[in-house]
Amino acid sequence: MPEQTFDAATVPGTDGTALSAEDTKLVTLARSSRARVGAVEGAAVRDQDGRTYAAATVTLPSLAVTALQLAVAQAVSSGATSIEAAAVVTESPVLDGGGRAAVRDLATDAPIHVAGPDGALLGTVTQ
């Protein structure tokens, strides 16, 4: 399979609006996944039924998967057909293109909340 590349998205600044309790939970799950294994990123998604899936970046000699790609893959492998929202915890000012594309495969309008390691919201990608 040929390697695919996707455009990263610059994370827009936050407008000061607080996240809902459900979206705050996604950030908490993403932070926990990242911290548990000391990964570069952690991510969590919520599917159409309200089920959540969390993951951390995986980098092996034979496999590299972003946290958001892995969270989406877990959701799909559990039967999800749509993503309501996603969160990524990272130190990067940009959202990786592969993870963004994975969410957009299931939902063109799901918000992707990007937070720093401390859980503070950096911004939300909606495109």
Buried (B, 14 or more C-beta within 10 A) or exposed (E): EEEEEBEBBEBEEBEEEEBEEEBBBBBBBBBBBBEEEEBBBBBBBBBBEEBBBBBBBBEEEEEEBBBBBBBBBBBBEEEBEEBBBBBBBBEBEBBBBBBBBBBBEBBEEBBBBBBBEEEEBBBBBEE
